[in-house]
Amino acid sequence: MKYRAFGRLPVTVSEIGFGAWQIGGSWGDVSEADGKAALNAALDAGVTFVDTADVYGDGRSEKIIADVLKARGGDRPFVATKAGRRLNPHVAAGYTPENIEAFIDRSLKNLGVECLDLVQLHCPPTEVYYTPALFDGLEAIKKAGKIANYGVSVEKVEEALKAIEYPGVVSVQIIYNIFRQRPDHLFFAEAKKRGVGVIVRVPLASGLLSGKITADTKFADDDHRKFNRNGEFFDVGETFCGVPFGVGLEAVEEIRKLVPAGASMAAFALKWILMADAVSVVIPGARNEAQAIGNAAASDLAALSADVMAATREIYARLVAPHVHHRW
């Protein structure tokens, strides 16, 4: 496992992290035992960054993480969580310092800690990024000792660029992968300039870039890849990156030809992301121990050649960009 600086913070993190959405919910049935096995396997493989949220399984993900870390003892990984999506309705007016602090208090209890390593606003409406009072409130919560750092999780590049204007924002979580390439056109350069950590989520496009999904794949009723295919419950960009399913499958078949012998497509897709030096950590999810081990192994793949990178850019421009590039 290789490690990278996390923006301007005096810490290094594993370049492959652990995304804990799957062990919370909305990905079909993942047992608590499988969730714990997946997290333990990731930590055993050298992962030192775990990302979760208070709404993943209504706190289930946070509690599983707490149980695993308590049982393991020793050095703790850096644990990032997110707050804001518990608002009902999920509207900009709900993003007050008081509401966010209440969510933070709940996460502190779920994770069994006195101070959160990092809390991220969880994909709030765009207007929230134009509310300085909220970021002042986060600074006050930090000074009170409940959080060590704060950042944002965004849907759009424009939101990321606005968020990093606030000096206290230490990190941005954003979707970036072979199917969502826009962040490296401007945002990455600005993040590096400001010393902002970049957390990459949805790295495998909800599993499309694993190469294992076909037109005949069936998804459970409680799997967002079935119930949110058209953005019925949250931003459609979180499900298959907003790429029409058939288009995604077509692009995958072209990408498959670029995967080096002996490597999985999932590992290839993760390595593609890590070719960007602005990226601090990529957070693939895992439903079980085998997936977690496979994700971690991507760190050991050889760097991708300029020709391969150019080929992925061409596939994106021709097939995928018309559907996603200017939307997010």
Summary of the structure (lengths in Angstrom):
residues: 328
radius of gyration: 18.4
end to end distance: 30.9
largest distance: 53.0
contacts: 1158
relative contact order: 0.15
helix: 45%
strand: 15%
